[in-house]
Amino acid sequence: MTVRSLSNWPALKEFVMRYTPAAVALSLFAAVTSSASLGAGYEADPRADALVAEGRAALESGDTQGAIDAFEAALTVDPGFSAVYIDLADAARRDGLQGKAIHYYREALERDPENLAAISGEGAALAERGAVDNARANLAKLENMCGADCMETMELASAIERGPVEQVATAEAAMQDPATTAN
């Protein structure tokens, strides 16, 4: 240290004493407001909300393709609206497309690994496909997260109990069946 730098010590000490409380208060304010915004829910684009409502109405009326179209449009309007993936997966399951449903549930889980509806839905789709062991793994995960009395846990347990859904007979399956005869 030189003599010149020591001569500025009182000015530096005064500066630190004067501005440190303000700097600490500003830092605390920034930390509190940023953590508060993390706890707030995702605000979806109102147009995407309208499309999701339209899709849910279509799904309730049995129009799965119309529902899927509305949900995909909602994702186009607001790509960050990850809750739409659950709706897409539910529509795909109703349409008998369990593989596609599993894809959408996993997309939702990538965005929110603790999403109980996605874990339950994925497990149900797995059970419907016949992957009962994987579905039971999801059931165990749900039981650890929210207990045996949780709605999602009970829904998945019920889906596992029902077992695989019957697949629609395809032309390829009919050709492999020896009982099927050619015209």
C-alpha positions in Angstrom: 0.0 0.0 0.0 1.1 3.4 -0.7 0.8 6.5 1.4 -1.6 8.0 -1.2 -4.1 5.1 -0.9 -4.1 5.4 2.8 -5.0 9.0 2.6 -8.3 8.1 1.0 -9.3 5.7 3.7 -11.6 8.1 5.7 -13.5 9.0 2.5 -13.9 5.3 1.6 -15.0 4.5 5.1 -17.6 7.2 5.0 -18.8 6.0 1.6 -19.2 2.5 2.8 -20.9 3.6 6.0 -23.3 5.8 4.2 -24.4 3.5 1.3 -24.2 0.0 2.7 -27.6 0.1 4.4 -29.2 1.3 1.2 -27.4 -1.4 -0.9 -28.5 -4.1 1.6 -32.1 -2.8 1.5 -32.1 -2.8 -2.3 -30.7 -6.3 -2.5 -33.2 -7.6 0.0 -36.1 -6.0 -1.9 -34.8 -7.5 -5.2 -34.6 -11.0 -3.6 -38.0 -10.8 -2.1 -39.8 -9.6 -5.2 -38.1 -12.1 -7.4 -38.9 -15.0 -5.1 -42.5 -13.8 -4.9 -42.9 -13.9 -8.7 -41.6 -17.5 -8.8 -44.5 -18.6 -6.6 -47.1 -17.0 -8.8 -48.9 -19.2 -11.2 -48.4 -19.1 -15.0 -50.6 -16.5 -16.7 -51.6 -17.9 -20.0 -52.4 -15.8 -23.0 -56.2 -15.1 -22.9 -56.5 -16.3 -26.5 -54.9 -19.6 -25.5 -57.3 -19.9 -22.5 -60.2 -19.4 -24.9 -58.9 -22.2 -27.2 -58.4 -24.5 -24.3 -62.0 -23.9 -23.1 -63.2 -24.6 -26.7 -61.1 -27.8 -26.8 -62.5 -29.0 -23.4 -66.0 -28.4 -24.6 -65.3 -30.3 -27.8 -63.8 -33.2 -25.8 -66.9 -33.3 -23.5 -69.1 -33.5 -26.6 -67.1 -36.4 -28.0 -65.3 -34.5 -30.7 -61.7 -35.6 -29.9 -60.2 -34.3 -33.2 -61.8 -30.9 -32.7 -60.4 -30.9 -29.1 -56.9 -31.8 -30.3 -57.1 -29.1 -33.0 -58.1 -26.5 -30.4 -55.4 -27.6 -27.9 -52.7 -27.5 -30.6 -53.8 -24.1 -31.6 -53.6 -23.0 -28.0 -50.0 -24.2 -27.9 -49.3 -22.2 -31.1 -50.6 -19.1 -29.5 -48.8 -19.6 -26.2 -46.0 -22.2 -26.4 -45.3 -21.8 -22.6 -48.8 -23.0 -21.6 -47.6 -26.4 -20.5 -50.9 -27.4 -18.9 -52.3 -27.9 -22.4 -50.2 -31.0 -22.8 -52.3 -32.7 -20.1 -55.5 -31.8 -22.2 -53.8 -33.1 -25.4 -52.9 -36.3 -23.7 -56.4 -36.8 -22.3 -57.8 -36.3 -25.8 -55.3 -38.7 -27.3 -56.3 -41.4 -24.7 -60.0 -41.0 -25.5 -59.1 -41.4 -29.2 -57.3 -44.7 -28.4 -53.9 -43.3 -29.0 -52.1 -44.2 -25.8 -48.6 -43.9 -27.3 -49.3 -40.3 -28.3 -50.9 -39.7 -24.9 -47.8 -41.0 -23.2 -45.7 -38.6 -25.3 -47.8 -35.6 -24.2 -47.8 -36.6 -20.5 -44.0 -36.9 -20.6 -43.8 -33.5 -22.2 -45.8 -32.1 -19.3 -43.5 -34.0 -16.9 -40.4 -32.4 -18.5 -41.8 -29.0 -17.7 -43.2 -29.9 -14.2 -41.7 -33.2 -12.9 -44.1 -33.2 -9.9 -47.3 -32.8 -11.9 -49.6 -35.4 -10.3 -52.1 -35.4 -13.2 -49.3 -36.1 -15.7 -47.9 -38.9 -13.6 -51.3 -40.4 -13.1 -52.3 -40.0 -16.8 -49.1 -41.5 -18.0 -49.5 -44.4 -15.7 -53.1 -45.0 -16.9 -52.0 -44.8 -20.6 -49.2 -47.3 -19.8 -51.7 -49.6 -18.1 -54.1 -49.3 -21.1 -51.2 -50.3 -23.4 -50.4 -53.3 -21.2 -47.2 -51.9 -19.6 -48.6 -52.7 -16.1 -45.2 -52.8 -14.4 -44.4 -49.3 -15.6 -47.9 -48.1 -14.5 -47.3 -49.6 -11.1 -44.0 -47.6 -10.8 -46.0 -44.5 -11.5 -48.5 -45.6 -8.8 -45.7 -46.0 -6.3 -44.4 -42.6 -7.1 -47.8 -41.1 -6.7 -48.3 -42.8 -3.3 -45.0 -41.4 -2.1 -45.9 -37.9 -3.3 -49.5 -37.5 -2.2 -50.6 -40.7 -0.4 -53.0 -43.5 -1.2 -56.1 -41.4 -0.7 -55.0 -38.8 -3.3 -57.5 -38.5 -6.3 -54.7 -39.1 -8.9 -53.5 -42.2 -7.0 -57.0 -43.7 -6.9 -57.6 -43.0 -10.6 -54.3 -44.7 -11.5 -55.0 -47.7 -9.3 -58.4 -48.0 -10.9 -56.8 -47.9 -14.4 -54.3 -50.5 -13.5 -57.1 -52.7 -12.1 -59.1 -52.3 -15.4 -56.0 -53.5 -17.4 -55.2 -53.0 -21.0 -57.9 -51.8 -23.4 -58.8 -53.9 -26.4 -57.2 -52.8 -29.5 -59.3 -52.1 -32.6 -58.8 -54.9 -35.1 -56.6 -53.7 -37.9 -56.2 -55.2 -41.4 -52.6 -56.3 -40.5 -53.9 -58.2 -37.4 -56.6 -59.8 -39.5 -54.1 -61.0 -42.0 -52.1 -62.7 -39.3 -55.1 -64.4 -37.8 -55.3 -67.9 -39.2 -59.1 -68.0 -38.7 -59.5 -65.1 -41.2 -60.1 -66.3 -44.7 -59.6 -64.5 -47.9 -62.5 -63.7 -50.2 
